[in-house]
Amino acid sequence: MSVPVNNRIVFGEAEELMEGRKRSQLKSKLGQGIYISEIHETQDGDFVINFGNSTPKDVSDSRDKDRVLQFIDVEDIYSVTASKQDGNYVLELPSREELHRGYIERQKQILDQLDYTTATLIYENIFEFSSVENQMTPIIEIVKWTQEDGSKPITEIEAQQNSDKTRLYISTLSDLGFLNVTDGTIYPGEKMQSADLHPADRTKEDYQKELIGQVIKDGYYVLRDKLSMSMLDQYPQLCNSYYYTALQRNDPNLELDIDRIQDNYREQYNKKKGRNKINDKMDRLARADVVHKDGEYVSSKQTMWNDLVSESATASI
């Protein structure tokens, strides 16, 4: 499909797009919030141009009511290639609708990465929450029984679990490297036998909890999407209904009330949850040292904040 001439920008050097008339022309066509986040030259001499979007967000402190509006940059929402034609480069611009779709998708990717990071950080804290433990029980049992007995016939596990998903759980753990399956019997896989999970001073219970944490770290997306273990999402998403805004403001002392956390949960994940339920779950997370809670106000736990800042750099928040 050909691009209309008025949706093109012709330039001689890449620097022209970053300032002056060409930059103004680009913003006029695509919107004031759109900017070029990166330009790099290919081996063929073309330029790949990545766009970002900067939008205002209310990051006010609920207790202080300080009315802070901050522009949040989301990079790499769309990329195009400018090729050389008749001595100049021709940049064929995407539509505003394409940029908006790219912006929404990139936001989802950032949140998904942040949720994964959070899940790996908080798992040991929330391991004994009944809703989490109940959903993870089949995986926990298979790992525990195999680790304790050294081997286990699949039919024996099926009989004890009485579930039509047992073979799927075993197949998933095998794909992740935690089990080996030979002639209908399962054995500890390489990851279950790894030396770093066998410190001499660690109890069997601590070892098993750490091992399950490693399963979640390595298999988060598979467990969530293939095995429908929604609890792996719920508590990280509730955490990040607070932490995402705190990270964007770069303020571990930011306090958000339950109403703001409820709004963030709905806007970030397109999900609804009652205010009382959110309050109850934030109380649980506070008791598990994942957040700090003072009445209806939620703020960071310093250790959690430090870990998130360190681990989530790749999420481009």
KAUR-V81711 format. One record per helix or strand of 3 or more residues. SS is the DSSP state (~ for helix, > for strand). FROM is the first residue (numbers start at 1). TO is the last residue. If there is no record, write none. Layout:
SS/FROM/TO
SS/FROM/TO
This chain:
~/5/7
>/8/11
~/14/18
~/20/30
>/34/41
>/47/58
>/69/85
>/88/92
~/96/126
~/130/149
>/151/153
~/154/161
~/166/175
>/179/182
>/185/188
~/190/193
~/195/197
~/204/226
~/231/249
~/258/269
~/275/287
>/291/294
>/297/300
~/302/311
~/313/315
